Amino acid sequence: MPDPDSRDLAEELIAVEDRWGAHNYRPLDVIIDHASGVWAYGVDGRRYLDCLSAYSALNQGHCHPRILQALQEQAARVTLTSRAFRNGQLPRFVEELARLCGMEMVLPMNTGAEAVESAIKAVRRWGYARKGIPHDHAQIIVCENNFHGRTTTISGFSSEPLYRDGFGPFTPGFVSVPFGDAEALAEAITPNTCAFLFEPIQCEAGILIPPDGYLREAAEICSRERVLMAADEIQTGLGRTGCMLACQYEGVQPDVYILGKALSGGVYPVSAVVSSQEILGVFRPGSHGSTYGGNPLACAVARAALRVIEEERLADRSAELGAWLLYELRKIRHPHIKEIRGRGLLIGIELMVPARSYCERLKDLGLLCKETHDYVIRLAPPLIISQEDLAWAVGQVRRAFEE
């Protein structure tokens, strides 16, 4: 049982945050004090199995020792030079990431939204410089129910009213089509279309998986129409879905990869746009930039994070354990469960009722997860999780529905 003093501390910290912090999140009332691997520990001393992984930023688990070592060693040398000068980590990072993605060039940034914005600038400039689209007429096709970040431009092409309300006017130049509908994509393309921006699996929309063959058909359409295919793999990439990159599930190589989150193992903000010289070569000195983008600390951390994913075979683990997890979860029968779907260690349990109460119940049972789009429980544990811990998680989910 938590001692009264720790409970009082938790209540005090929650009250302070609610008083002084902007209310743009509705977190579960658990305060994490420290974490290691797949386990997080509250200020009350309780242990929780993390089945959210900071929205898949923690594919390598909390505080992975190899990533922390890279952080500490680089922090003791130099952390920031700006791009006014060169640093020794950046060349190695961009080469290693480009090779991993089968690409030629990397634009390093910090957050996922920054990387998406950078990709938008790149494909638009490519449209003008390479495709000959009239100036300021470029269009980008996006999918309904998309989530690509929180900037005003990105919010503007969201189909979710909550993300848009009160933030306009918005940037023009975006056309929305149903997710998973290749025919709608083909019909939306015009001579001014420069790119198709999509998520291989829509995570924030509730773990929505497109029909088999959709990505291959979309790639064929884009290639035929000379439209760039830009894959936002910020959440689905780097092992989460059982492949290094989710597009690889259908053997698709997009023109642009957008990466973030697990690119740093949850230790430091790192994101990147990865593409060809033809596309990223449209940038010239002064046309785009970031003070922190490509800093030596970020690059050292990202290089270690990528080595962990590759050397610990985390994509393979995700495929194997994810198939087992999906099979076990689908054994649970309850009138509130509408569907259980997923790929790799990215699982959505869609309910007939709001999911919040079940997430709160699971928190009380020692398992941390979060509802998405109100009716879906998202389960995305670190890819380093053992089958024993995963079996324990299944047991807690079963208890939550039984009780």
DOTIVEX-895912 format. One line per 3 residues: number of its first residue (from 1); their letters; for each residue x, y negated, z negated of C-alpha. Coordinates in nm, 4 decimals, decimal comma. Each point is the difference from the previous one (the first is absolute). Example, Ala and Ser with C-alpha at 12.3 -4.5 7.8 and 13.67 -1.06 7.14 Angstrom:
REM DOTIVEX-895912
1> AS> 1,2300:0,4500:-0,7800 ~ 0,1370:-0,3440:0,0660
//
This chain:
REM DOTIVEX-895912
1> MPD> 0,0000:0,0000:0,0000 ~ 0,1291:-0,3512:0,0771 ~ 0,0903:-0,1910:-0,3133
4> PDS> -0,2131:-0,3071:-0,0823 ~ 0,2919:-0,2399:0,0468 ~ 0,0589:0,1095:0,3609
7> RDL> -0,3724:-0,0249:0,0713 ~ -0,0018:-0,3523:-0,1395 ~ 0,3015:-0,0875:0,2169
10> AEE> -0,1750:0,1296:0,3111 ~ -0,3120:-0,2011:-0,0750 ~ 0,2103:-0,3118:-0,0647
13> LIA> 0,1894:0,0348:0,3290 ~ -0,3221:0,0564:0,1959 ~ -0,1529:-0,3105:-0,1573
16> VED> 0,3065:-0,2109:0,0850 ~ 0,0027:0,1190:0,3618 ~ -0,3727:-0,0651:0,0367
19> RWG> 0,0450:-0,3493:-0,1444 ~ 0,3058:-0,1090:0,2003 ~ 0,0035:0,2178:0,3112
22> AHN> -0,2058:-0,0519:0,3156 ~ -0,2802:0,2557:0,0219 ~ 0,0703:0,1315:0,3498
25> YRP> 0,0314:0,3589:-0,1269 ~ -0,2167:0,2255:-0,2135 ~ 0,2536:0,2375:-0,1529
28> LDV> -0,0773:0,2920:-0,2255 ~ 0,0704:-0,0925:-0,3605 ~ 0,3225:0,1940:-0,0423
31> IID> 0,3268:-0,1850:-0,0597 ~ 0,3059:0,1824:0,1277 ~ 0,3090:-0,0448:-0,2146
34> HAS> 0,2436:0,2275:0,1835 ~ -0,0024:0,2785:0,2576 ~ 0,2153:0,2759:0,1439
37> GVW> -0,0640:0,2344:0,2883 ~ -0,3730:0,0678:0,0218 ~ -0,0759:-0,0997:-0,3591
40> AYG> -0,0834:-0,3432:-0,1392 ~ -0,0215:-0,0879:-0,3693 ~ -0,2320:-0,2572:-0,1503
43> VDG> 0,0785:-0,2422:-0,2812 ~ -0,2187:0,2273:-0,2111 ~ 0,2456:0,2853:0,0542
46> RRY> -0,2360:0,2038:0,2184 ~ 0,1350:0,1782:0,3069 ~ -0,1731:-0,0305:0,3376
49> LDC> 0,0522:0,1813:0,3293 ~ 0,0238:-0,2703:0,2655 ~ -0,2192:0,1030:0,2932
52> LSA> 0,0003:-0,3390:0,1718 ~ 0,3770:-0,0542:0,0466 ~ -0,0499:-0,3783:0,0206
55> YSA> -0,1976:0,0464:0,3217 ~ 0,2688:0,2389:0,1345 ~ 0,2964:-0,2251:-0,0819
58> LNQ> 0,1255:0,2635:-0,2452 ~ 0,0298:0,2979:0,2349 ~ 0,3365:0,0737:-0,1648
61> GHC> -0,1488:-0,0286:-0,3499 ~ 0,0540:-0,2561:-0,2714 ~ 0,3555:-0,1180:-0,0615
64> HPR> 0,1721:0,2560:0,2198 ~ 0,3572:0,0162:-0,1367 ~ 0,1690:-0,0181:0,3421
67> ILQ> -0,1966:-0,3075:0,1000 ~ 0,0606:-0,1654:-0,3367 ~ 0,3722:0,0711:0,0325
70> ALQ> 0,0070:-0,1706:0,3398 ~ -0,1866:-0,2967:-0,1465 ~ 0,2343:-0,0347:-0,2957
73> EQA> 0,3200:0,0392:0,1997 ~ -0,1044:-0,2519:0,2635 ~ -0,1401:-0,2434:-0,2587
76> ARV> 0,3417:-0,0109:-0,1624 ~ 0,1606:-0,0972:0,3335 ~ -0,2286:-0,2426:0,1817
79> TLT> -0,3791:-0,0244:0,0164 ~ -0,0759:-0,2760:0,2488 ~ 0,1917:-0,1721:0,2767
82> SRA> -0,2936:-0,1218:0,2128 ~ 0,0236:0,0667:0,3718 ~ 0,2259:-0,3042:0,0347
85> FRN> 0,2823:0,2494:-0,0641 ~ 0,0448:0,3703:0,0650 ~ 0,0121:0,2715:-0,2662
88> GQL> 0,1454:0,3499:0,0036 ~ -0,3240:0,1881:-0,0707 ~ -0,2193:-0,1389:0,2761
91> PRF> 0,1790:0,1593:0,3011 ~ -0,0156:0,3446:-0,1584 ~ -0,3642:-0,0392:-0,0990
94> VEE> -0,1283:-0,1112:0,3397 ~ 0,1911:0,2758:0,1809 ~ -0,1193:0,2728:-0,2367
97> LAR> -0,3637:-0,1128:0,0115 ~ -0,0008:-0,0428:0,3776 ~ 0,1440:0,3496:0,0488
100> LCG> -0,2532:0,1478:-0,2445 ~ -0,2854:-0,1508:0,2004 ~ 0,1480:0,0788:0,3409
103> MEM> 0,0176:-0,3720:0,0760 ~ 0,2634:-0,2547:0,1004 ~ -0,0405:-0,3041:-0,2219
106> VLP> -0,1171:-0,1006:-0,3487 ~ -0,1357:-0,3281:-0,1347 ~ 0,0303:0,0145:-0,3820
109> MNT> -0,2520:-0,1841:-0,2155 ~ -0,1238:0,0251:-0,3605 ~ -0,3708:0,0766:-0,0391
112> GAE> -0,2348:0,2028:0,2139 ~ -0,2090:-0,3009:0,0962 ~ 0,3158:-0,1834:0,1103
115> AVE> 0,0900:0,2926:0,2222 ~ -0,3467:0,0051:0,1563 ~ 0,0156:-0,3747:0,0636
118> SAI> 0,3456:0,0456:0,1547 ~ -0,1306:0,2769:0,2245 ~ -0,2872:-0,2220:0,1121
121> KAV> 0,2486:-0,2725:0,0978 ~ 0,2189:0,2527:0,1814 ~ -0,2773:0,1576:0,2096
124> RRW> -0,1477:-0,3377:0,0875 ~ 0,3344:-0,1368:0,1143 ~ 0,0591:0,3219:0,1959
127> GYA> -0,3388:-0,0524:0,1653 ~ 0,0998:-0,3452:0,1194 ~ 0,3629:0,0724:0,0891
130> RKG> -0,0291:0,3519:0,1422 ~ -0,3603:0,0579:0,1066 ~ -0,0726:-0,3495:0,1269
133> IPH> -0,3064:-0,0745:-0,2106 ~ -0,0928:-0,3705:0,0252 ~ 0,1327:-0,2059:-0,2915
136> DHA> -0,2193:0,0160:-0,3150 ~ -0,2380:0,2560:0,1569 ~ 0,1464:0,3245:-0,1408
139> QII> -0,2451:0,2402:-0,1615 ~ 0,0652:0,2802:-0,2481 ~ -0,2486:0,2839:-0,0452
142> VCE> -0,0536:0,1156:-0,3595 ~ -0,2285:0,2580:-0,1614 ~ -0,3085:-0,0489:-0,2104
145> NNF> 0,0587:0,0733:-0,3706 ~ 0,3688:-0,0817:0,0428 ~ 0,2268:-0,1125:-0,2808
148> HGR> 0,3299:-0,1585:0,0995 ~ 0,0586:-0,2462:-0,2847 ~ -0,1317:-0,3150:-0,1612
151> TTT> 0,1269:-0,2986:0,1979 ~ -0,2574:-0,2311:0,1601 ~ 0,0753:0,1288:0,3506
154> ISG> -0,0359:0,3623:-0,1081 ~ -0,3089:-0,0667:-0,2114 ~ -0,1513:-0,1706:0,3017
157> FSS> -0,0094:0,3175:0,2074 ~ -0,1263:0,2181:-0,2845 ~ -0,3541:0,1344:0,0226
160> EPL> -0,0361:-0,0020:-0,3790 ~ -0,2033:-0,3074:-0,1101 ~ 0,1668:-0,0032:-0,3422
163> YRD> 0,3428:-0,0532:0,1591 ~ -0,1262:-0,2919:0,2120 ~ -0,2452:-0,1857:-0,2208
166> GFG> 0,1108:-0,3578:-0,0623 ~ 0,3353:0,0222:0,1801 ~ -0,0815:-0,1281:0,3510
169> PFT> 0,0521:-0,1399:0,2553 ~ 0,1909:0,2935:0,1397 ~ 0,2556:0,0599:0,2734
172> PGF> -0,1546:0,0876:0,3385 ~ 0,1262:0,2646:0,2397 ~ -0,1220:0,3250:-0,1591
175> VSV> -0,2599:0,2456:0,1300 ~ -0,1398:0,2744:-0,2215 ~ -0,1071:0,3496:0,1137
178> PFG> -0,1257:0,3047:-0,1937 ~ 0,2784:0,2096:-0,1543 ~ 0,0469:0,3358:0,1670
181> DAE> -0,1857:-0,0977:0,3194 ~ 0,2433:0,0142:0,2922 ~ -0,2690:-0,0920:0,2517
184> ALA> -0,0750:-0,3225:-0,1884 ~ 0,3716:-0,0794:-0,0001 ~ 0,0205:0,0435:0,3779
187> EAI> -0,3045:-0,2188:0,0567 ~ 0,1380:-0,2808:-0,2198 ~ 0,3254:-0,0382:0,1937
190> TPN> 0,0290:-0,3020:0,2287 ~ 0,2926:-0,1473:0,1968 ~ 0,0725:-0,2142:-0,3089
193> TCA> 0,0281:0,2950:-0,2385 ~ 0,3544:0,0267:-0,1318 ~ -0,0347:0,2607:-0,2760
196> FLF> -0,2120:0,2483:-0,1895 ~ 0,0640:-0,0248:-0,3770 ~ -0,1210:0,2997:-0,2007
199> EPI> 0,0509:0,2245:-0,3025 ~ 0,0366:0,3737:0,0785 ~ -0,2178:0,0623:-0,3060
202> QCE> -0,2012:-0,2821:-0,1539 ~ 0,0974:0,0158:-0,3654 ~ -0,1761:-0,2986:-0,1578
205> AGI> -0,3158:0,0801:0,1965 ~ -0,0269:0,3295:-0,1888 ~ 0,2555:0,2395:0,1560
208> LIP> -0,1702:-0,0011:0,3398 ~ 0,1617:0,2478:0,2396 ~ -0,0664:-0,0444:0,3733
211> PDG> -0,1075:0,2917:0,2223 ~ 0,2747:0,2343:0,1154 ~ 0,1589:-0,1280:0,3183
214> YLR> -0,1001:-0,3632:-0,0574 ~ 0,3549:-0,1281:-0,0366 ~ 0,1170:0,1883:0,3111
217> EAA> -0,2898:-0,1366:0,2032 ~ 0,0597:-0,3526:-0,1337 ~ 0,3684:0,0295:0,0941
220> EIC> -0,0907:0,1065:0,3546 ~ -0,2419:-0,2917:0,0361 ~ 0,2511:-0,2527:-0,1333
223> SRE> 0,2769:0,1317:0,2248 ~ -0,2241:-0,0097:0,3065 ~ -0,1181:-0,3551:-0,0723
226> RVL> 0,3424:-0,1290:-0,1109 ~ -0,1232:-0,0751:-0,3507 ~ 0,2360:0,0419:-0,2950
229> MAA> -0,0981:0,2536:-0,2636 ~ 0,0861:-0,1375:-0,3459 ~ -0,0349:0,2505:-0,2844
232> DEI> -0,0416:-0,1354:-0,3516 ~ 0,1593:0,2824:-0,2002 ~ 0,0536:-0,2009:-0,3160
235> QTG> -0,2038:0,2504:-0,2020 ~ -0,0025:0,3071:0,2243 ~ 0,3678:-0,0036:0,0933
238> LGR> 0,3110:0,1520:-0,1548 ~ -0,1354:0,3416:-0,0891 ~ -0,3391:-0,0744:-0,1506
241> TGC> -0,2107:0,1916:0,2540 ~ 0,2294:0,2994:0,0482 ~ 0,2061:-0,1501:0,2824
244> MLA> 0,2716:-0,2603:-0,0295 ~ -0,2367:-0,2322:0,1882 ~ -0,3711:0,0733:0,0334
247> CQY> -0,0032:-0,0596:0,3769 ~ 0,2285:0,3009:0,0339 ~ -0,2912:0,2221:-0,1038
250> EGV> -0,1269:-0,0376:0,3572 ~ 0,3424:-0,0348:0,1590 ~ -0,0553:-0,3701:0,0695
253> QPD> 0,2816:-0,2544:0,0127 ~ -0,1494:-0,3502:-0,0240 ~ 0,1767:-0,3069:0,1352
256> VYI> 0,0203:-0,1575:-0,3468 ~ 0,0173:0,1433:-0,3504 ~ -0,0848:-0,2194:-0,2987
259> LGK> 0,1434:0,1361:-0,3256 ~ 0,0071:-0,1018:-0,3655 ~ -0,0924:0,1352:-0,3440
262> ALS> 0,1963:0,3296:-0,0267 ~ 0,2794:-0,1553:0,2066 ~ 0,1411:-0,1068:-0,3375
265> GGV> -0,1375:0,2772:-0,2189 ~ -0,1958:-0,2569:-0,1996 ~ 0,3154:-0,1622:-0,1362
268> YPV> 0,0219:-0,3207:0,2043 ~ -0,2154:-0,1572:0,2755 ~ 0,1268:0,1128:0,3415
271> SAV> -0,1863:0,0133:0,3309 ~ 0,0959:0,0168:0,3644 ~ -0,1189:-0,0123:0,3581
274> VSS> 0,1687:0,2727:0,2057 ~ -0,0188:-0,0069:0,3780 ~ 0,1904:-0,0236:0,3270
277> QEI> 0,2437:-0,2626:0,1189 ~ -0,2554:-0,1052:0,2600 ~ -0,2514:-0,0919:-0,2712
280> LGV> 0,2078:-0,1234:-0,2940 ~ 0,2446:-0,1557:0,2437 ~ -0,2546:-0,2779:0,0591
283> FRP> 0,1174:-0,1660:-0,3218 ~ 0,2749:-0,2579:0,0215 ~ 0,1846:-0,1838:-0,2795
286> GSH> -0,2490:-0,2321:-0,1663 ~ -0,3144:0,1663:0,1373 ~ -0,0632:0,2083:-0,3126
289> GST> 0,1636:0,0570:-0,3350 ~ -0,0084:0,0837:-0,3701 ~ 0,2367:-0,1099:-0,2757
292> YGG> -0,0253:0,3346:-0,1762 ~ -0,0602:0,2220:0,3030 ~ 0,2939:0,2372:0,0492
295> NPL> 0,1740:-0,1044:-0,3205 ~ 0,2754:0,2354:-0,1193 ~ -0,1874:0,1161:-0,3084
298> ACA> -0,3088:0,0904:0,2042 ~ 0,2071:0,1803:0,2628 ~ 0,1937:0,2038:-0,2557
301> VAR> -0,3213:0,1025:-0,1740 ~ -0,1738:0,0885:0,3265 ~ 0,2933:0,2091:0,1213
304> AAL> -0,0086:0,2007:-0,3235 ~ -0,3789:0,0344:0,0209 ~ 0,0226:0,1391:0,3536
307> RVI> 0,2728:0,2449:-0,0982 ~ -0,2186:0,1327:-0,2809 ~ -0,2921:0,0578:0,2378
310> EEE> 0,2179:0,1832:0,2505 ~ 0,2266:0,1990:-0,2310 ~ -0,2761:0,1060:-0,2405
313> RLA> -0,2249:0,0980:0,2952 ~ -0,2868:-0,2065:-0,1365 ~ -0,1981:0,0063:0,3254
316> DRS> 0,0095:0,3805:-0,0001 ~ -0,0993:0,0079:-0,3671 ~ -0,2912:-0,2306:0,0762
319> AEL> -0,1215:0,2276:0,2789 ~ 0,0250:0,3160:-0,2104 ~ -0,1357:-0,1361:-0,3277
322> GAW> -0,2612:-0,2143:0,1727 ~ -0,1532:0,2987:0,1770 ~ -0,0143:0,1868:-0,3314
325> LLY> -0,1502:-0,3002:-0,1821 ~ -0,2706:-0,0514:0,2615 ~ -0,0910:0,3695:-0,0117
328> ELR> -0,0265:0,0000:-0,3805 ~ -0,1981:-0,3237:-0,0202 ~ -0,2519:0,1221:0,2550
331> KIR> -0,0874:0,2840:-0,2371 ~ -0,1562:-0,2554:-0,2347 ~ -0,3761:-0,0152:0,0437
334> HPH> -0,1970:-0,2951:-0,1330 ~ -0,3075:-0,1884:0,1254 ~ 0,1919:-0,3295:-0,0150
337> IKE> 0,2708:0,1222:0,2411 ~ -0,0774:-0,0823:0,3627 ~ 0,3300:0,0964:0,1659
340> IRG> 0,3641:0,0705:-0,0825 ~ 0,2477:-0,0830:0,2766 ~ 0,3675:-0,0685:0,0389
343> RGL> 0,3311:0,0688:0,1640 ~ 0,3138:0,0806:-0,1940 ~ -0,0101:-0,1464:-0,3487
346> LIG> -0,2532:-0,2642:0,1003 ~ -0,3445:0,1136:-0,1119 ~ -0,3354:-0,1758:-0,0154
349> IEL> -0,2920:0,1322:-0,2049 ~ -0,3076:-0,1782:0,1341 ~ -0,2918:-0,0140:-0,2415
352> MVP> -0,3708:-0,0659:0,0244 ~ 0,0327:-0,2346:-0,2998 ~ 0,2524:-0,2745:-0,0902
355> ARS> 0,3401:0,1525:-0,0754 ~ 0,1094:-0,2414:-0,2736 ~ -0,1460:0,2008:-0,2892
358> YCE> 0,1772:0,3146:0,1206 ~ 0,3329:-0,1851:0,0235 ~ -0,0502:-0,1240:-0,3556
361> RLK> -0,0828:0,3520:-0,1143 ~ 0,3102:0,1367:0,1699 ~ 0,2073:-0,2694:-0,1708
364> DLG> -0,1330:0,1221:-0,3337 ~ 0,1025:0,3516:0,1042 ~ 0,3550:-0,1166:0,0744
367> LLC> -0,0184:-0,0374:0,3790 ~ 0,0361:-0,3390:0,1665 ~ -0,1762:-0,0706:0,3291
370> KET> -0,2103:-0,2797:0,1424 ~ -0,3210:-0,0399:0,1930 ~ 0,0134:-0,1401:0,3509
373> HDY> -0,2988:-0,1469:0,1829 ~ -0,2038:0,0706:-0,3150 ~ -0,0979:0,3576:0,0867
376> VIR> 0,3334:0,1748:0,0609 ~ 0,2518:0,1325:-0,2534 ~ 0,3482:-0,0176:0,1508
379> LAP> 0,2543:0,2603:-0,1103 ~ 0,3580:-0,0672:0,1131 ~ 0,2542:0,1339:-0,2500
382> PLI> 0,3755:-0,0456:0,0508 ~ 0,1309:0,2471:0,2552 ~ 0,2468:0,1401:-0,2528
385> ISQ> -0,2849:0,1463:-0,2060 ~ 0,0272:0,3666:-0,0960 ~ -0,2746:0,2482:0,0790
388> EDL> -0,0422:0,0551:-0,3736 ~ -0,0754:-0,3687:-0,0589 ~ -0,2239:-0,0062:0,3055
391> AWA> -0,1945:0,2973:-0,1351 ~ -0,0419:-0,1875:-0,3282 ~ -0,1372:-0,2960:0,1975
394> VGQ> -0,2544:0,2233:0,1743 ~ -0,1096:0,1255:-0,3403 ~ -0,0573:-0,3542:-0,1242
397> VRR> -0,2013:-0,0900:0,3106 ~ -0,2111:0,3092:-0,0543 ~ -0,0531:-0,0971:-0,3660
400> AFE> -0,1017:-0,3527:0,0978 ~ -0,2808:0,1342:0,2166 ~ -0,1019:0,2758:-0,2391
403> E> -0,0310:-0,2371:-0,2956
//
